[in-house]
Amino acid sequence: MGFVSGMFMGALFGISIMAGWRYMMRNRSRNRAAKAADIKLLGSLDREDLKKLCGDNYPEWISFPVYEQVKWLNKQLSKLWPYVAEAATIIIRESVEPILEEYRPSGISSLKFSRLSLGNVAPKIEGIRIQSQKQGQITMDMDFRWGGDPDIVLGIEAGVSLPIQLKDLQVFTIIRVIFQLCEEIPCISAVVVALLSEPKPRFDYTLKAVGGSLTAIPGLSDMIEDTVNSIITDMLQWPHRIVVPLGGVPVDTSDLELKPQGKLMLTIVKATHLKNMEMMGKSDPYAVAFIRPLEKFKTKVVENNLNPVWDQTFHLTVEDKETQYAVVEVFDEDIGSDQRLGIAKLPLVDLQPDIEIEINLRLMPSLDMLKIKDKKDRGNIIVKAKYHHYTKEEQDAALAEEKKMLENKEKMRNDGVINSTMDAIDDPTHVSG
């Protein structure tokens, strides 16, 4: 009996083990299939899907595996940061202060650093993409993040002296670095630095008056924000770039510098159904057109009219048709400061060379969609656009013309004709109609 019962119990135990093993394997197979389905679903997500899940601050290497993680570089950067920060502070003060003066908005007589320290927190590089686009060059795109503790105070003079502190600075951007190679040690003759326009560079900060109030200068916060955005767009955002020749290595950097690619002949025809900003009567609208903030042109003012007709043509320089766009702003001329009635942008990538098209653009309160709270209709602006691609001879002539135009604007500012090199001008050599 003991023998039979032992055999029975042994068989039952063996069957139980086999059944349990089979259940475990089936369960494992189901889990693998479920994980595979999840991985397949994640693999099908695009950039916008990932932004919805992770927010705007997700690292580029998550959705773009060509970006490699560089933990080793971040460790070394943390060790070197005290020395890098000290050197960078000197470079920033010497190079940025002249730029602040050049882009200084009207209404502010002086804009300089009172205090400048980059703090103790090193930036973090989330990923690097290395590519060779041209012989003799190495292009590196860095996913750059910085939420540091800098001590930055701007000394502002505008009738009153008011120090303004930049607090809670955070930077999220892709930095493009191009190394120009050479045969002599250190094997790099020049470095090109720019910020990629996509994804859009983000510089988040708050402004705090030191020993005063921001209301002491009306619109001060907007002035500083517009100045920072203009510098980024006009100096640092691709195709614009900074070219740094390395000392001791003789090199021709002309091929690395930004050059005119073509010109946009933009006719501002008319606007319709503009928003009225006047308590009595109607607005006195005019339009401003530009691709670069330093090259702005202004139409005539049409008084007391919400459907103005300008029919004026401007020639705007294009450096990179694939990434740039033209901006058209409509203002109401007023005593004191003019009010913006609306703004629109025209991407250049779809324009066919030497073919004129007419476009109806909807006016928005801002180009930054996140800032748009007023959804009311602001009217439309109708423009005609024709792009012409330069020959080598035309490019050389355009470079000379651009240099002359900037020199004229600097002279106009020194003579008091305009308040800032950022001001729009009505240049008869560029305008017809």
C-alpha positions as CSV (number, residue, x, y, z in Angstrom):
1,M,0.0,0.0,0.0
2,G,2.8,2.3,0.9
3,F,4.5,1.6,-2.4
4,V,1.3,2.3,-4.4
5,S,0.6,5.5,-2.5
6,G,4.2,6.6,-3.0
7,M,3.9,6.0,-6.8
8,F,0.6,7.9,-6.9
9,M,1.9,10.8,-4.9
10,G,5.1,10.9,-7.0
11,A,3.1,11.0,-10.2
12,L,0.8,13.7,-8.8
13,F,3.8,15.7,-7.8
14,G,5.4,15.4,-11.2
15,I,2.1,16.4,-13.0
16,S,1.8,19.4,-10.6
17,I,5.4,20.5,-11.5
18,M,4.7,20.1,-15.2
19,A,1.4,22.0,-15.0
20,G,3.1,24.8,-13.0
21,W,6.0,25.0,-15.4
22,R,3.5,25.2,-18.3
23,Y,1.6,28.0,-16.6
24,M,4.7,29.9,-15.9
25,M,6.0,29.6,-19.5
26,R,2.6,30.7,-20.9
27,N,2.5,33.6,-18.5
28,R,6.0,34.6,-19.4
29,S,5.1,34.3,-23.1
30,R,2.1,36.6,-22.6
31,N,4.2,39.2,-20.7
32,R,6.8,39.2,-23.4
33,A,4.1,39.7,-26.1
34,A,2.6,42.5,-24.0
35,K,6.0,44.2,-23.6
36,A,6.8,43.7,-27.3
37,A,3.4,45.4,-28.1
38,D,4.3,48.3,-25.8
39,I,7.8,48.7,-27.3
40,K,6.3,48.6,-30.8
41,L,3.8,51.3,-29.7
42,L,6.6,53.4,-28.2
43,G,8.6,53.0,-31.3
44,S,5.8,54.4,-33.4
45,L,5.6,57.7,-31.4
46,D,6.9,60.8,-33.1
47,R,8.4,64.0,-31.5
48,E,5.0,65.5,-30.8
49,D,3.7,62.4,-29.1
50,L,6.8,62.3,-26.9
51,K,6.4,66.0,-26.0
52,K,2.8,65.3,-24.8
53,L,4.0,62.4,-22.6
54,C,7.3,63.9,-21.3
55,G,6.9,67.6,-21.8
56,D,9.2,69.9,-23.7
57,N,12.3,69.1,-21.6
58,Y,12.9,65.5,-22.7
59,P,16.4,64.7,-23.9
60,E,16.9,64.5,-27.7
61,W,18.4,61.0,-27.5
62,I,15.1,59.5,-26.4
63,S,13.5,60.0,-29.7
64,F,16.6,60.4,-31.8
65,P,19.1,57.6,-31.1
66,V,21.7,59.4,-33.3
67,Y,22.2,61.5,-30.1
68,E,24.7,59.6,-27.9
69,Q,24.8,60.0,-24.2
70,V,28.0,61.5,-22.8
71,K,28.0,61.0,-19.1
72,W,31.8,61.0,-19.1
73,L,31.8,64.5,-20.6
74,N,29.4,65.8,-17.9
75,K,31.6,64.4,-15.2
76,Q,34.6,66.2,-16.6
77,L,32.6,69.4,-17.2
78,S,31.6,69.5,-13.5
79,K,35.2,69.2,-12.4
80,L,36.4,71.9,-14.9
81,W,33.4,74.3,-14.4
82,P,35.0,76.7,-11.9
83,Y,37.7,77.4,-14.5
84,V,35.4,77.3,-17.5
85,A,32.9,79.7,-15.7
86,E,35.7,82.2,-14.9
87,A,37.0,82.3,-18.5
88,A,33.5,82.4,-19.9
89,T,32.5,85.3,-17.7
90,I,35.4,87.4,-19.1
91,I,34.5,86.5,-22.7
92,I,30.8,87.2,-22.1
93,R,31.4,90.6,-20.6
94,E,33.8,91.6,-23.4
95,S,31.7,90.3,-26.3
96,V,28.1,90.6,-25.1
97,E,28.1,94.1,-23.8
98,P,28.8,95.6,-27.3
99,I,26.0,93.5,-28.6
100,L,23.6,94.7,-25.9
101,E,24.6,98.3,-26.9
102,E,24.0,97.5,-30.6
103,Y,20.5,96.0,-29.9
104,R,19.6,98.4,-27.1
105,P,15.9,99.4,-27.5
106,S,14.9,103.0,-27.7
107,G,13.9,104.3,-24.3
108,I,17.0,102.9,-22.6
109,S,20.2,105.0,-22.7
110,S,22.5,102.4,-21.2
111,L,22.4,98.6,-20.9
112,K,25.4,96.9,-19.3
113,F,26.3,94.2,-16.7
114,S,26.7,95.4,-13.2
115,R,27.5,92.0,-11.9
116,L,28.2,88.8,-13.8
117,S,29.0,85.4,-12.4
118,L,27.9,82.0,-13.9
119,G,27.7,80.3,-10.5
120,N,28.7,76.9,-9.3
121,V,26.3,74.6,-11.2
122,A,27.7,73.2,-14.5
123,P,25.6,72.8,-17.6
124,K,24.5,69.3,-18.6
125,I,24.8,67.8,-22.1
126,E,22.1,65.3,-22.6
127,G,23.4,64.0,-25.9
128,I,25.7,64.7,-28.8
129,R,25.2,64.0,-32.5
130,I,28.4,64.1,-34.6
131,Q,28.2,64.3,-38.4
132,S,30.4,65.4,-41.3
133,Q,28.6,67.6,-43.7
134,K,31.6,68.9,-45.6
135,Q,35.1,67.9,-46.3
136,G,37.5,69.4,-43.8
137,Q,34.7,70.1,-41.2
138,I,33.2,68.2,-38.3
139,T,29.7,69.2,-37.2
140,M,28.6,68.5,-33.6
141,D,25.1,69.1,-32.3
142,M,24.8,69.2,-28.5
143,D,21.6,68.9,-26.5
144,F,22.4,71.5,-23.9
145,R,20.6,72.0,-20.6
146,W,21.4,74.5,-17.8
147,G,19.5,75.3,-14.7
148,G,22.3,77.1,-12.9
149,D,22.7,79.6,-10.1
150,P,24.3,82.6,-11.9
151,D,24.5,86.1,-10.4
152,I,23.6,88.4,-13.3
153,V,22.6,92.0,-12.7
154,L,22.0,94.5,-15.6
155,G,22.6,98.1,-15.0
156,I,19.9,100.0,-16.9
157,E,19.8,103.8,-17.4
158,A,16.5,105.2,-18.7
159,G,16.0,108.5,-17.0
160,V,16.5,106.7,-13.7
161,S,19.2,104.2,-12.8
162,L,17.7,100.7,-12.0
163,P,19.7,97.5,-11.5
164,I,17.8,94.4,-12.7
165,Q,18.6,90.9,-11.6
166,L,18.0,87.9,-13.8
167,K,16.9,85.0,-11.6
168,D,15.9,81.4,-12.0
169,L,17.7,81.2,-15.4
170,Q,17.1,78.0,-17.3
171,V,18.4,77.2,-20.8
172,F,17.2,74.4,-23.1
173,T,18.7,74.4,-26.6
174,I,20.6,72.5,-29.3
175,I,24.0,74.0,-29.9
176,R,25.6,73.4,-33.3
177,V,29.5,73.5,-33.2
178,I,31.4,73.3,-36.5
179,F,35.2,72.6,-36.3
180,Q,37.2,73.7,-39.3
181,L,40.1,71.3,-39.6
182,C,43.7,72.0,-40.6
183,E,46.9,70.0,-40.9
184,E,48.8,71.9,-38.2
185,I,48.5,71.3,-34.5
186,P,46.0,71.7,-32.8
187,C,44.4,70.5,-36.0
188,I,41.4,73.0,-35.7
189,S,41.8,76.4,-37.2
190,A,38.3,77.9,-36.4
191,V,35.1,77.1,-34.5
192,V,31.6,78.0,-35.5
193,V,28.8,78.2,-32.8
194,A,25.1,78.5,-33.4
195,L,21.8,77.5,-31.9
196,L,19.5,75.3,-33.9
197,S,16.1,76.8,-34.6
198,E,14.3,73.5,-34.1
199,P,13.5,72.7,-31.4
200,K,13.1,76.4,-30.6
201,P,15.8,77.6,-28.0
202,R,14.3,78.3,-24.6
203,F,15.7,80.8,-22.2
204,D,13.5,81.0,-19.1
205,Y,14.2,83.6,-16.4
206,T,12.5,86.1,-14.1
207,L,13.4,89.7,-13.6
208,K,13.7,91.4,-10.2
209,A,14.5,95.0,-9.5
210,V,17.3,95.5,-7.0
211,G,16.3,98.3,-4.6
212,G,13.5,99.5,-6.7
213,S,10.5,98.5,-8.8
214,L,10.1,97.2,-12.4
215,T,7.3,99.7,-12.8
216,A,9.8,102.6,-12.6
217,I,10.4,102.1,-16.3
218,P,7.1,101.3,-18.1
219,G,7.4,98.2,-20.3
220,L,10.9,97.4,-19.0
221,S,10.3,93.6,-18.8
222,D,9.0,93.5,-22.3
223,M,12.0,95.6,-23.5
224,I,14.5,93.2,-22.0
225,E,12.7,90.1,-23.3
226,D,12.4,91.6,-26.8
227,T,16.2,92.5,-26.7
228,V,17.2,89.0,-25.6
229,N,15.0,87.4,-28.2
230,S,16.3,89.7,-30.9
231,I,20.0,88.9,-30.0
232,I,19.3,85.2,-30.0
233,T,17.4,85.3,-33.3
234,D,19.7,87.7,-35.1
235,M,23.1,86.6,-33.8
236,L,23.0,83.0,-32.6
237,Q,20.1,81.1,-34.2
238,W,21.0,79.1,-37.3
239,P,21.8,80.2,-40.0
240,H,23.3,83.0,-37.9
241,R,26.4,82.0,-36.1
242,I,29.6,83.2,-34.3
243,V,32.9,82.4,-36.0
244,V,35.9,82.1,-33.7
245,P,39.4,81.8,-35.3
246,L,41.8,80.0,-33.0
247,G,44.9,82.0,-32.2
248,G,48.2,81.1,-33.7
249,V,46.7,79.4,-36.8
250,P,46.4,81.7,-39.9
251,V,43.1,80.9,-41.5
252,D,40.6,82.3,-44.0
253,T,37.2,82.1,-42.3
254,S,35.2,83.8,-45.1
255,D,33.6,80.5,-46.1
256,L,32.4,79.9,-42.6
257,E,30.7,83.3,-42.2
258,L,27.1,84.0,-42.9
259,K,26.5,85.3,-46.5
260,P,23.4,86.4,-48.4
261,Q,21.9,83.6,-50.4
262,G,19.3,85.6,-52.2
263,K,16.7,88.4,-51.7
264,L,13.0,88.5,-51.0
265,M,11.0,91.1,-52.8
266,L,8.1,91.6,-50.4
267,T,5.2,93.8,-51.4
268,I,3.0,94.8,-48.5
269,V,-0.3,95.3,-50.3
270,K,-3.0,96.0,-47.7
271,A,-4.6,95.0,-44.4
272,T,-8.2,94.3,-43.7
273,H,-10.4,94.4,-40.6
274,L,-7.7,95.6,-38.3
275,K,-8.5,95.8,-34.5
276,N,-9.2,99.4,-33.5
277,M,-7.0,100.6,-30.6
278,E,-8.4,104.2,-30.4
279,M,-11.0,105.5,-28.0
280,M,-12.0,108.1,-30.6
281,G,-11.7,107.6,-34.3
282,K,-9.7,104.8,-35.8
283,S,-6.1,103.6,-35.7
284,D,-3.4,105.0,-37.9
285,P,-1.7,101.8,-39.1
286,Y,1.7,101.2,-40.7
287,A,3.6,97.9,-41.3
288,V,7.1,96.8,-40.6
289,A,8.8,94.0,-42.5
290,F,12.0,92.1,-41.8
291,I,13.8,88.8,-41.8
292,R,16.6,89.9,-39.5
293,P,15.7,92.3,-36.7
294,L,18.6,94.6,-37.7
295,E,17.2,95.0,-41.2
296,K,13.7,96.4,-40.7
297,F,11.7,98.5,-43.2
298,K,8.6,100.5,-42.6
299,T,5.7,101.5,-44.8
300,K,4.0,104.9,-44.8
301,V,1.3,105.6,-42.1
302,V,-2.4,105.5,-43.3
303,E,-4.4,107.7,-40.9
304,N,-7.8,106.8,-39.5
305,N,-8.2,103.6,-41.4
306,L,-8.8,99.9,-40.4
307,N,-8.4,98.7,-44.0
308,P,-5.2,100.5,-45.1
309,V,-3.6,100.1,-48.5
310,W,0.2,100.5,-48.7
311,D,1.3,98.7,-51.8
312,Q,5.0,99.2,-51.0
313,T,7.9,96.8,-51.9
314,F,10.9,96.0,-49.8
315,H,14.0,94.0,-50.7
316,L,15.0,91.7,-47.7
317,T,18.2,89.8,-47.5
318,V,17.9,86.0,-47.2
319,E,20.7,83.9,-45.8
320,D,19.0,80.5,-45.6
321,K,15.8,80.0,-47.5
322,E,15.2,76.6,-45.9
323,T,15.0,77.8,-42.3
324,Q,14.2,81.6,-42.4
325,Y,10.9,83.4,-42.6
326,A,9.7,86.9,-43.2
327,V,7.9,88.8,-40.4
328,V,5.3,91.5,-41.0
329,E,4.1,93.6,-38.0
330,V,1.3,96.1,-38.1
331,F,1.3,99.0,-35.6
332,D,-0.9,101.9,-34.7
333,E,1.0,105.1,-34.7
334,D,0.4,106.9,-31.4
335,I,1.8,109.6,-29.2
336,G,4.4,108.0,-26.9
337,S,4.7,104.4,-27.9
338,D,3.1,102.7,-30.9
339,Q,0.8,99.7,-30.2
340,R,1.1,96.5,-32.1
341,L,-2.1,95.6,-34.0
342,G,-0.9,92.1,-35.1
343,I,2.0,90.1,-36.4
344,A,2.4,87.3,-39.1
345,K,5.2,85.3,-40.5
346,L,5.8,83.9,-44.0
347,P,8.1,80.8,-44.3
348,L,10.4,81.1,-47.3
349,V,11.0,77.4,-47.9
350,D,8.0,77.0,-50.2
351,L,8.8,80.0,-52.4
352,Q,9.8,79.1,-56.0
353,P,12.7,81.2,-57.4
354,D,11.6,84.2,-59.4
355,I,7.8,83.4,-59.2
356,E,5.7,86.0,-57.5
357,I,2.7,84.8,-55.4
358,E,0.1,86.6,-53.4
359,I,-0.6,85.4,-49.8
360,N,-3.3,86.3,-47.3
361,L,-1.8,86.1,-43.8
362,R,-3.8,86.1,-40.6
363,L,-2.6,88.6,-38.0
364,M,-1.8,87.2,-34.5
365,P,-1.1,89.0,-31.2
366,S,2.3,87.1,-31.0
367,L,4.4,84.6,-32.9
368,D,4.7,82.6,-29.6
369,M,1.6,80.5,-29.5
370,L,2.0,79.8,-25.8
371,K,1.6,83.6,-25.1
372,I,-1.6,84.0,-27.1
373,K,-4.6,84.4,-24.8
374,D,-6.6,86.8,-26.8
375,K,-8.3,84.6,-29.5
376,K,-10.2,87.5,-31.1
377,D,-9.8,88.2,-34.8
378,R,-7.1,90.8,-35.5
379,G,-7.6,91.0,-39.3
380,N,-5.5,90.0,-42.2
381,I,-2.6,91.3,-44.2
382,I,-2.1,90.6,-47.9
383,V,1.4,90.5,-49.3
384,K,3.1,89.5,-52.6
385,A,6.4,87.6,-52.3
386,K,9.1,86.7,-54.9
387,Y,12.4,85.1,-54.1
388,H,15.5,85.5,-56.2
389,H,18.6,83.4,-55.7
390,Y,21.9,85.3,-56.0
391,T,24.7,84.5,-58.4
392,K,28.3,84.9,-57.1
393,E,28.5,88.4,-58.4
394,E,25.2,89.4,-56.9
395,Q,26.2,87.8,-53.6
396,D,29.4,90.0,-53.4
397,A,27.3,93.1,-54.3
398,A,24.8,92.2,-51.6
399,L,27.5,91.8,-49.0
400,A,28.8,95.3,-49.8
401,E,25.2,96.7,-49.7
402,E,24.5,95.1,-46.3
403,K,27.7,96.5,-44.8
404,K,26.7,100.0,-46.1
405,M,23.2,99.7,-44.7
406,L,24.4,98.8,-41.2
407,E,27.0,101.6,-41.3
408,N,24.2,104.1,-42.3
409,K,21.9,102.8,-39.4
410,E,24.8,103.3,-37.0
411,K,25.3,106.8,-38.3
412,M,21.6,107.6,-38.1
413,R,21.6,106.4,-34.4
414,N,24.6,108.6,-33.6
415,D,23.0,111.6,-35.3
416,G,19.8,111.0,-33.3
417,V,17.7,110.2,-36.4
418,I,16.7,106.8,-34.9
419,N,16.9,105.7,-31.3
420,S,18.3,102.3,-31.9
421,T,19.8,100.1,-34.7
422,M,16.7,98.0,-34.1
423,D,14.4,100.7,-35.4
424,A,12.8,100.3,-38.7
425,I,13.7,102.7,-41.5
426,D,12.0,103.9,-44.6
427,D,14.9,103.5,-47.1
428,P,14.1,104.9,-50.6
429,T,16.8,102.7,-52.2
430,H,14.8,99.6,-51.0
431,V,11.3,100.9,-51.4
432,S,9.0,101.4,-54.4
433,G,5.3,101.9,-54.9
